[in-house]
Amino acid sequence: MGTTTPPRTLAEALRARGDESLAGLLRARPDLLNPVPNDITQLATRAGTRASVVRALEHLDRFALQTAEALAVAPDPAPYDTLLSLLTGDGLDDGEQRDEAGAAVTAALPGALATLREQALVWGEDDRLRLVRTARELLAPSPQHPSPTGLGPTVSEATAGMSPGRLQEILVATGLPATHDPVSAVATLAALFTDRTRMAELLDTAPVEALSVLDRLVWGPPYGEVTPNPTPPVKWLRDRGLLLPVSTRTVVLPREAALHLRAGRAHRVPEPVPPAVAAAAERDPQAVDRAAAGQAFTALSTVEELLKLWNGGGPAILRAGGLSVRELKRAANALDVAEPVAAFWIELAYGSGLLATDGETDERYAPTPASDEWLDLSTEDRWTHLATAWLAATRTPGLVGGQDAKGRALSALGPELDRSAAPDVRRRVLALLAELPPGTAPDAGTLLRRLRWERPLRGGTAPSSASAEGTDLRSRLALWTLNEAELLGITGRGALSAQARALLDEGPDAAAARLAPLIPEPLDHVLLQADLTAVAPGPLERPLAQTLSVLADVESKGGATVYRFTPGSVRRALDAGQAAADLHAFLAAHSRTPVPQPLSYLIDDVARRHGHLRIGAAAAYVRCDDEAVLNEILADRRSTGLRLRRLAPTVLASQADPGSLLEALRDMGYAPAAESAEGDVLITRAGARRTPPRTPPAPVPEGPPVPDATLLGAAVRAIRAGDTAATVVRKETAEDTSSTAPAGSLPRTTPAETLATVQAAAMTGSAVWIGYVNADGAASQRVIAPVRVEGGFVTAYDHTADEVRTYPLHRITGVAELAEDG
């Protein structure tokens, strides 16, 4: 700005910044860009609003926040040395350890101040540091909101309502000379408390019990309750002003006295250096990668099984949204996992766009068309799809089973599970894991301490409000991240895998390339055994796995999957349109061992009886060429509820519907088949219910997005241009000297004067200052350099917008020439 005059306001300090510095402010605090401020003054005003300051404070690390807290209790303005003294103390105790801590604070303080300056929370030169007023109000002590430093009000603030006589009594009790007015009395008492020598002499005369009272208050909270007849130690402290009354039953330790007792420190333990994340275990990196790859394959299998479970239409949606507890338990049993783990897989599939609601009247969850495309991808690409969706998801399955602020239960897939901080916490946890050597599993305690240092005000402890979920949501998110990362195969045995490092640093393609060699090749065979089981010694090719899952039931999972053949499973394959000969050929082609004779007998036996009975719609009927079978059914007591009656020697009728009749006869040990109206056997394959095309749920953003370089550059130019128009010096007119012209009003000239002035400016190439009202009625002031004036329009280079624009003359309220030095 061409001057060395120190800034008097935050706006002046921002105006003196370079474009890169302003862009840094807008990048660190993107909420200031919505909408783009008209000028620097508006930017400074917005940067001082409560909501914006709270958001900025929440993104400070612990030492930057401690620096701001120290400035909040320091004089305003405060010299750099005063701030440093508040963070290091007077150095009169603790010897070498205090020297080391002081050196660390001294080294870290310039960086912390630079952060606060960049975010426009602190302004001014080092000899006059100022914390923005809103931040001071948020961090300064009060009875309603105690200071994070544990300090109380100053002597001046605590004695504001005290009678002059009482002040004089305190001075006499401390051995100070009486004064003639309350102001000088307060100043004299404050000077005593800040004088280390005289204060030490005063405390040397204090009873031991009084010093014990001070010890309980010195590090906060500084407020204490007293009885109408206080004990002698409390009375001694109160008589000498070391405890000042706040109300009839409450006293406070004044800030100056507390700082003396703390050796000048604002904080008990300054934390200039972030705590290191310690290692809990060190493992072979290759073993970690293999373990993570194995878990990744398990994750894919689990999600596939979930999609298959809900393939024909999943559970109904609760009226309030989400999944019922019963359905969650049912899914957990089917997946053979605990309910919290089942909630994670369901939320992951939902967040990945593989599950959605079908939008029908009886709304249910079902796989989406995208799930079919996902199943056709390679194994490694399916995993990167899930992992990428998990990283960006704001859905928080760890909350399932808890309660919201109104005491209502939180259900899986419910509307109340979004937490905007989740993606940031996940990425930060994984970034901290990536900083450890490969194969190193972190100690969870030190990891949480590091996260608390980086964002001490996140998770409900911010000065804006208290969280209904507790004071440490960020730590809970971090612990859930560690568990979910292990389930998903991001980590293996607690350590970050190489494929996850590639995903974070290089993207999905690089992660897929790292994962592919670690995943076993799908097998095209199984091992049939005489006990009617088949063993799959590894992952199977998809067609083989799909057919086998229909023909047999999964009995156990693990490194090898065991399938069991039963009459019901064989009948299921026959219902799907397979013939006995097809099943024999399938098993012979895909078994490395001979097909056991008991399995062949089982298939032939079920096939011989399959379809012997036929069920159709009358309400329902049963027909069979063998009259003896129908006689057997009628004689069976279990068929009483079906209300069967013979229509013909080979036909029975029932009042039950065909589906119920089919299931009832199967439960009785028969193998009936459904038939169509034409008399053909109905082939019942597994239904494939799909939702309409659905996009994955969009993450709930945590505040406005960080602007890109293009937007930042345009915003800075617009703010600079608007500031030029707002601060430009123009020639004084008669209207300006009128007492009726309000300050900051738009220029007012007649149409003829406006036309003449802009024509003259176009001829001379000079700039003018105009008032302009757009089509929406919004008024603004601009600095333009007219180029052409014709047809009722003026074409000019607009310094405010930094571009050439055309303005209708009838919308220009007035025009004024710029001063020669403007």
Disulfide bonds with the S-S distance in Angstrom:
none
